[in-house]
Every structure is written in C-alpha cells, then in structure tokens.
Amino acid sequence: METLYAFCDCFRMIGMRRAVLYVLDEVGEFLWRPSLEEASDICFAMGRLLGTLAGRKYVNVPGDSMTIEKMRERMMTYGCIQSERHLIDGKCPSLKC
C-alpha cells in the first residue's frame, strides 16, 4: 500500500462531485495529449474517486505510480503536490498565509 502521509494539505478528502470532475478533467487531458504520464494521472484520479466512495483520501490504483512520484518530487522541490502554476506567490495554496 502506498503511503501518502508526507503530502501537503492540498491532498485532503474531496467530495463526490469534485472527484468525478477530477477524473473527467484527467481523461480530457489524456485525449488532448496522450502519454503514459497522463494515463497515470487518470489512474490516480480514479484512486481519488474510489477513496471518496470509501471515505478516504485515496485508494491505491495500479498505474498511479508516475503521478505519485511526480507529487513526491514537487513536495521535495517546493513543498506542494500541485504544479507550480497553482502556487500562490510561490507557496502552497493550502498554507493560505
């Protein structure tokens, strides 16, 4: 089982609507620009959706490892799981300071 405890607060429980929209968004990105990375993002989004159904943040899904590694690298680089374009003044949006 993948351990995701070292991520910022951007990785929190999400509701069903947001989880479904997340999956649809990732599928759209894959259709626009197919790649293994985008396929991994879909797997991760599915894990978020399954996690929501199970009352958890996330359920591990085969094929999600590229996305999890990308998130770990982001955490080590700038302290947030999201891409740099989502940072606020160079900081994680979950800090809100």
MARBA-3410 file (N, C-alpha, C, O; in Angstrom, 1 decimal):
97
0.9,-1.2,0.0,0.0,0.0,0.0,0.9,1.2,0.0,1.9,1.3,0.7 ~ 0.5,2.2,-0.8,1.3,3.4,-1.0,1.0,4.3,0.2,-0.1,4.5,0.6 ~ 2.1,4.9,0.8,1.9,5.9,1.9,2.0,7.3,1.3,2.9,7.7,0.7 ~ 0.9,8.0,1.6,0.8,9.4,1.1,0.8,10.4,2.2,0.4,11.6,1.9 ~ 1.2,10.1,3.4,1.1,11.0,4.5,2.0,12.2,4.5,1.8,13.2,5.2
3.1,12.2,3.7,4.0,13.3,3.6,3.6,14.4,2.7,4.4,15.3,2.3 ~ 2.4,14.4,2.2,2.0,15.4,1.2,1.3,16.6,2.0,0.9,16.5,3.1 ~ 1.3,17.8,1.3,0.7,19.0,1.9,-0.8,18.8,2.0,-1.4,17.8,1.6 ~ -1.4,19.8,2.6,-2.9,19.8,2.8,-3.7,19.9,1.5,-4.9,19.8,1.6 ~ -3.1,20.1,0.4,-3.8,20.1,-0.9,-4.3,18.7,-1.1,-5.3,18.5,-1.9
-3.7,17.7,-0.5,-4.1,16.3,-0.6,-5.0,16.0,0.6,-4.6,15.5,1.7 ~ -6.3,16.4,0.4,-7.3,16.2,1.5,-8.5,15.5,0.9,-8.6,15.2,-0.3 ~ -9.4,15.1,1.8,-10.7,14.5,1.3,-11.4,15.4,0.3,-11.4,16.6,0.5 ~ -12.0,14.8,-0.7,-12.7,15.6,-1.7,-14.1,15.0,-1.8,-14.3,13.8,-1.5 ~ -15.1,15.8,-2.2,-16.4,15.3,-2.3,-16.6,14.5,-3.7,-15.8,14.5,-4.5
-17.8,13.9,-3.8,-18.1,13.1,-5.0,-18.0,13.9,-6.3,-17.4,13.5,-7.2 ~ -18.7,15.0,-6.2,-18.7,15.9,-7.4,-17.3,16.3,-7.9,-17.0,16.2,-9.1 ~ -16.5,16.7,-6.9,-15.1,17.1,-7.3,-14.3,15.9,-7.8,-13.5,16.0,-8.7 ~ -14.5,14.7,-7.2,-13.8,13.5,-7.6,-14.1,13.1,-9.0,-13.3,12.8,-9.8 ~ -15.4,13.2,-9.3,-15.9,12.9,-10.7,-15.3,13.9,-11.7,-14.8,13.5,-12.8
-15.4,15.2,-11.4,-14.8,16.2,-12.3,-13.3,16.0,-12.4,-12.8,16.3,-13.5 ~ -12.6,15.6,-11.4,-11.2,15.4,-11.5,-10.9,14.3,-12.5,-10.0,14.4,-13.3 ~ -11.7,13.2,-12.4,-11.5,12.1,-13.4,-11.7,12.6,-14.8,-11.0,12.3,-15.7 ~ -12.8,13.3,-15.0,-13.2,13.8,-16.3,-12.1,14.7,-16.9,-11.8,14.7,-18.1 ~ -11.6,15.6,-16.0,-10.6,16.5,-16.4,-9.3,15.8,-16.9,-8.7,16.1,-17.9
-8.9,14.7,-16.1,-7.7,14.0,-16.5,-8.0,13.2,-17.8,-7.0,13.1,-18.6 ~ -9.1,12.6,-18.0,-9.4,11.9,-19.2,-9.3,12.9,-20.4,-8.8,12.6,-21.4 ~ -9.9,14.1,-20.2,-9.8,15.2,-21.2,-8.4,15.5,-21.6,-8.0,15.7,-22.7 ~ -7.5,15.7,-20.6,-6.1,15.9,-20.8,-5.4,14.8,-21.6,-4.6,15.0,-22.5 ~ -5.8,13.6,-21.2,-5.2,12.4,-21.9,-5.7,12.4,-23.4,-4.8,12.1,-24.3
-6.9,12.7,-23.7,-7.4,12.7,-25.0,-6.8,13.8,-25.8,-6.5,13.7,-27.0 ~ -6.5,14.9,-25.2,-5.8,16.1,-25.9,-4.4,15.8,-26.1,-3.9,16.1,-27.2 ~ -3.7,15.2,-25.2,-2.3,14.9,-25.3,-2.0,13.5,-24.7,-1.5,13.5,-23.5 ~ -2.2,12.4,-25.4,-2.0,11.1,-24.8,-0.5,10.8,-24.4,0.4,11.1,-25.2 ~ -0.3,10.3,-23.2,1.0,9.9,-22.8,0.9,9.0,-21.6,-0.2,8.9,-21.0
2.0,8.3,-21.2,1.9,7.5,-20.0,1.7,8.3,-18.8,1.0,7.8,-17.9 ~ 2.3,9.5,-18.7,2.1,10.3,-17.6,0.6,10.7,-17.4,0.1,10.7,-16.3 ~ -0.1,11.1,-18.5,-1.5,11.4,-18.4,-2.3,10.2,-18.1,-3.3,10.3,-17.3 ~ -1.9,9.0,-18.5,-2.6,7.8,-18.2,-2.5,7.5,-16.7,-3.4,7.1,-16.0 ~ -1.3,7.8,-16.1,-1.1,7.6,-14.7,-1.9,8.6,-13.9,-2.4,8.3,-12.8
-2.1,9.8,-14.4,-2.9,10.8,-13.8,-4.4,10.4,-13.7,-5.1,10.6,-12.7 ~ -4.8,9.7,-14.8,-6.2,9.1,-14.8,-6.3,8.1,-13.7,-7.3,8.0,-12.9 ~ -5.3,7.2,-13.6,-5.3,6.1,-12.5,-5.4,6.8,-11.2,-6.1,6.3,-10.3 ~ -4.6,7.8,-11.0,-4.6,8.5,-9.7,-5.9,9.1,-9.4,-6.4,9.0,-8.3 ~ -6.5,9.8,-10.4,-7.8,10.4,-10.2,-8.9,9.3,-9.9,-9.8,9.6,-9.1
-8.8,8.2,-10.5,-9.7,7.1,-10.2,-9.5,6.7,-8.7,-10.5,6.3,-8.0 ~ -8.2,6.7,-8.2,-8.0,6.4,-6.8,-8.6,7.4,-5.9,-9.0,7.0,-4.8 ~ -8.6,8.6,-6.3,-9.3,9.7,-5.5,-10.8,9.4,-5.5,-11.4,9.5,-4.4 ~ -11.4,9.1,-6.6,-12.8,8.8,-6.7,-13.1,7.6,-5.8,-14.1,7.6,-5.0 ~ -12.4,6.5,-5.9,-12.6,5.3,-5.1,-12.4,5.6,-3.6,-13.1,5.1,-2.8
-11.4,6.5,-3.3,-11.2,6.9,-2.0,-12.4,7.7,-1.4,-12.8,7.4,-0.3 ~ -13.0,8.5,-2.2,-14.2,9.3,-1.8,-15.3,8.3,-1.5,-16.0,8.4,-0.5 ~ -15.5,7.3,-2.3,-16.5,6.3,-2.1,-16.3,5.5,-0.8,-17.2,5.1,-0.1 ~ -15.0,5.3,-0.5,-14.6,4.5,0.7,-14.4,5.4,2.0,-14.1,4.9,3.0 ~ -14.7,6.7,1.8,-14.5,7.6,3.0,-13.0,7.9,3.3,-12.7,8.2,4.4
-12.2,7.8,2.3,-10.7,8.0,2.5,-10.3,9.1,1.5,-11.0,9.4,0.5 ~ -9.0,9.5,1.7,-8.4,10.5,0.7,-8.1,9.8,-0.6,-8.2,10.4,-1.7 ~ -7.7,8.5,-0.5,-7.2,7.9,-1.7,-7.2,6.4,-1.5,-7.0,5.9,-0.4 ~ -7.4,5.7,-2.6,-7.3,4.2,-2.7,-6.2,3.9,-3.8,-6.4,4.4,-4.9 ~ -5.2,3.2,-3.5,-4.2,2.9,-4.4,-4.7,2.1,-5.6,-5.5,1.2,-5.5
-4.3,2.6,-6.8,-4.8,2.0,-8.1,-3.6,1.7,-8.9,-2.7,2.5,-9.1 ~ -3.6,0.5,-9.6,-2.5,0.1,-10.5,-2.3,1.2,-11.5,-3.3,1.6,-12.1 ~ -1.1,1.6,-11.8,-0.8,2.5,-12.8,-0.6,4.0,-12.3,-0.3,4.9,-13.1 ~ -0.8,4.2,-11.0,-0.7,5.5,-10.5,0.7,6.0,-10.1,0.8,7.1,-9.6 ~ 1.7,5.1,-10.2,3.0,5.4,-9.6,3.7,6.6,-10.2,4.4,7.3,-9.5
3.5,6.9,-11.5,4.2,8.0,-12.1,3.6,9.3,-11.5,4.4,10.3,-11.2 ~ 2.3,9.4,-11.2,1.7,10.6,-10.6,2.2,10.7,-9.2,2.5,11.8,-8.8 ~ 2.2,9.6,-8.4,2.6,9.7,-7.0,4.1,10.2,-7.0,4.5,11.0,-6.1 ~ 4.9,9.7,-7.8,6.3,10.1,-7.9,6.5,11.6,-8.2,7.3,12.3,-7.7 ~ 5.7,12.0,-9.2,5.7,13.4,-9.6,5.3,14.3,-8.4,5.9,15.4,-8.2
4.3,13.9,-7.6,3.8,14.6,-6.4,4.9,14.6,-5.4,5.1,15.7,-4.7 ~ 5.6,13.5,-5.2,6.7,13.5,-4.2,7.8,14.5,-4.6,8.4,15.2,-3.8 ~ 8.2,14.5,-5.9,9.2,15.4,-6.4,8.8,16.8,-6.2,9.6,17.7,-5.8 ~ 7.5,17.1,-6.4,7.1,18.5,-6.2,7.1,18.9,-4.7,7.5,20.0,-4.4 ~ 6.8,18.0,-3.8,6.9,18.2,-2.4,8.3,18.5,-2.0,8.6,19.5,-1.2
9.2,17.8,-2.5,10.7,18.0,-2.2,11.2,19.3,-2.8,12.0,19.9,-2.2 ~ 10.7,19.7,-3.9,11.2,20.9,-4.6,10.6,22.1,-4.0,11.3,23.1,-3.7 ~ 9.2,22.2,-3.9,8.7,23.5,-3.4,7.5,23.3,-2.4,6.8,24.3,-2.2 ~ 7.4,22.1,-1.8,6.5,21.9,-0.7,5.0,21.8,-1.0,4.2,22.1,-0.1 ~ 4.7,21.5,-2.2,3.3,21.3,-2.6,3.1,20.2,-3.7,4.0,20.1,-4.5
2.0,19.5,-3.6,1.8,18.4,-4.6,1.4,18.9,-5.9,1.5,18.2,-6.9 ~ 0.9,20.1,-6.0,0.3,20.7,-7.2,1.4,21.2,-8.1,2.5,21.5,-7.6 ~ 1.1,21.5,-9.4,2.1,22.0,-10.3,2.3,23.5,-9.9,1.5,24.1,-9.2 ~ 3.5,24.0,-10.3,3.9,25.4,-9.9,2.8,26.4,-10.3,2.8,27.5,-9.7 ~ 2.1,26.2,-11.4,1.1,27.2,-11.8,0.0,27.4,-10.8,-0.7,28.4,-10.9
-0.2,26.5,-9.9,-1.2,26.6,-8.8,-0.7,27.2,-7.6,-1.5,27.5,-6.6 ~ 0.6,27.5,-7.5,1.1,28.1,-6.3,0.7,29.6,-6.2,0.4,30.2,-7.2 ~ 0.6,30.1,-5.0,0.2,31.5,-4.7,1.4,32.2,-4.2,1.9,31.9,-3.1 ~ 2.0,33.1,-4.9,3.2,33.8,-4.6,4.3,32.8,-4.2,5.1,33.0,-3.3 ~ 4.4,31.7,-5.0,5.4,30.7,-4.8,5.2,29.7,-3.7,6.1,28.9,-3.4
4.0,29.8,-3.0,3.7,28.9,-1.9,2.5,28.1,-2.1,1.7,28.4,-3.0 ~ 2.5,27.0,-1.4,1.4,26.0,-1.5,0.1,26.7,-1.1,0.0,27.4,-0.1 ~ -1.0,26.6,-1.9,-2.3,27.2,-1.6,-2.9,26.8,-0.3,-3.7,27.5,0.2 ~ -2.5,25.6,0.2,-3.1,25.1,1.4,-2.6,25.9,2.6,-3.2,25.8,3.7 ~ -1.5,26.6,2.5,-1.0,27.4,3.6,-1.8,28.6,3.9,-2.0,29.0,5.0
-2.3,29.3,2.8,-3.2,30.5,2.9,-2.6,31.5,3.9,-3.4,32.1,4.6 ~ -1.3,31.7,3.8,-0.7,32.7,4.7,0.0,33.8,3.8,0.5,34.7,4.3
END
